[in-house]
Every structure is written in C-alpha cells, then in structure tokens.
C-alpha cells in the first residue's frame, strides 16, 4: 500500500519524535539537541527554538506513543480526534518548495507542537481509515521499546532504525545457533 508523501513523512517524523524519549533516556535534553532534531526532521512554518517550544514538543511524545499502543482502530480514532481538536486542525491544500499540492493542517504561524500534533494526527487518520494500524510497530529487539512505522509492501519490518537493533538481534541469533551442538 502506498501512502501520500505527506502522510509517510508525518508518520516517520512522529516515530522519530516519540523515540527521542526511550525508556529513561532523554534525547531532547536541551535546545541544541532540539535544533539538531529539527535539522534532521524539518517542519515548515515558524520555529522559535525556545525552551518553551522544546517543552511543548516534548509533551507530545506520550500522546503520540499511545497511538502505537492503541489496542484497536476505535481506541486510535479517539486519540486522533482528541489530537485534532486540541491542535485546532484546519486542513488546506498548499504547494511549496519542491512539493506539489499536498495537505497542511495548521497555519505556518501556529505553534510548532500544534503543527506537529496536527500533521501526525492526519497521518494516523489515514492509517485508521485504510485499516493499516498494523504498520505501527514497537521494535522486536529484546532491549528496545522504540517505535517504528513499517512502510514496506509486505509489512515485514521488525526493528527500529534508531539503533542497530536488527543487526544486534541477527548476530545474537547467529551466535546462539553456533553454540548449539551439531547433531548428525
């Protein structure tokens, strides 16, 4: 299944934001880390880079993560509807930079956290409508609880991209097989 570019981008960026809080590890501890995050995950519109903006963006993470943990589409829809209402989403079509017509859901002057929440909610809305919530996964590595969005055709992605979880788990499985006695 292929999603619109803005849907895929919003899902991937939502996962990246959620993964900036991994267990007790805080990956957005200060404004410098926040600036680095925004350089890797650019958002259109006004960005202030203030401590208050950082704190409001950090506050989104638990609510966005709850979408990965939603038990079903009904629960996810409740979360999405709440986020859309709280972010004052007002969808409109626009084109800018190298992108053709696509959807924006808040004005460029809206607070960054509000824009992130609204864009993520609209992307999750597409997953719910298309019955594709199974694309939201939590990393299969035994020592990782990061989230991922599986955009592959066969929905076989199992590990996050934040660490080397896939490589570590494959090496561990290989070593475990090598330790097993050979039977003939």
N, C-alpha and C positions, 0 to 999 in steps of 0.2 A: 504494500500500500504506500502510495506516495502522498505526502502532505505538502501543503503550500510552504514556500521558503520561509515566510514569517512565522508559521506555526512551528516548523522544525527549529528555527533559531531560538524562539522563545522557550521551547521545551529544553533545549540544550543549555541555554543560559540559566533557566530556573534550576536545573540539576547542578550546574556549576555553583550557583549561589548557595543552594542547600548544602553542598559539600564543603563550603567554607567553614562549617561547624561540623566536625567529625568527632563524635564522642565528646570528650572534653577538650579537644584540640581546636583552638580558635585561629582560623587563617585570615581573618579580617581584624587583627588586633588594633590597628591604628589607621590613620588617614593615608599613610604611604602605601600600606598593603591594599587599602581600598582603591587608591589611584592605580596600582598595578592591576587589580582585578578589572577595573573599568577599562584599562588599556587593552586587556585580553578579551573583554566582553563589552564592546562599545554599545551604548544606548544613545539614541538620538534625543535631541532636546536639551534642555538646561541641566547642567550638572554643576553643583556648587562645591562639592568636595569638603563640606563642613563636617564637624563631629556630629552634629545633629542629623545630617543626611546619612552618615555612616550608621548611626544608631537606628534610624528608621528602616534602613535597608536590612540590617542585621535582624531586626524584629520580624521581618517577613519569613525568615527561614523555617521556623516551626510550622507555620500555616502552610507553606508550600510543601514541606516534607509530608504533612498529613495527607496530601494527595497520593503520595506513593504508598501510604499505609491504609488508605481507604479500602474497606472490605468489598465494596461493590460500586456500581455506577450511581446508585441512588445517593449513597453517602458522599461520593465525589461531587455529584451535582450540587448538593447542599453547600459544600465547601466553595465550589466555584461561584455559585450565586452570591454567597457572602462576600467573597473577594471582589467580585464585580461591583457589588453595591458599595462596599467600603472604599473602593478605588475610584468611584464616580466615573465608571467607564462610559464613554460616548464614542462609539466606533465611527470612523470615517475613512474614506479612501484617500491615499496620497501617493505621490511618487517623488523620489528624491535620489540624489547621488546616482549610483548605477542601477538602482532598483526600479522596476516598472511598477504599475499600480499594485498597491498592497494595503493592508489594513493597519491603521493606527487606532488606538482605543482611548487615548488621552491626549490632551493638548501638550505641545512641546514644553510649555512653561509649568506644567503640573509637577509637583514634587517627584523626584526620581523614584522613591519607593512606591508611590502611587502608580507610576508608569510601568515599573517592573511587575507589580502585582496584577495590573490590568492586562498586560501583554501575556503574562503567564496564564492567567485565568482563561483568556480567549483560546490559547493553545490547548489547555486541558479540556476546554469545552469541545474542541474538535475531536479529541480522543474519546470523550464520553459519547458524543453524537455518532461516531463511527464504530462504537463498541470496540475500542482499541486500548483500553486501560491496561491490558496485559503488556503493553510496551513500556510501562513504568515498572522498573525493577530495582531491587536492592542487590548490591554486589554479592555474588556467591562465595567470595573468599571468606574463610572462617574467621578472619581477624579484621574484617572491614564491614562497615554498615553504610557506606556511601551509596548514593542513588545513581541510577543511570536511565537513559531513555534509549530503548532498543529500536532504532530506525532501520534495521536490516530487513530484507524481504522475508526471510524465514523466521524472524524473531528468535534467533538463537544466541544473541549476545548475553553473556552471563556475568561479566566482570566490568567494573568501573574503569574509567580512564585516568582517574586521579593518581593512582599508584601504579605499581607493576603487578597488580593482583593476579591477572591471568597468567603471567609468566611465573610468578611465585607458586601458584597453585599447580601449574603444569610441572614445574621442577619437583615440587614436593611429591606429586603423584608418581613421577618417573622414579624418584629415589625410593619411594615405598615399594614400587614394583621390583626394583633391582635388589632390595633387601629380602624379598620373599624367596624362599628356597625353590630351586628349579626342580620340577618333577618330570620324570620321563615316562 
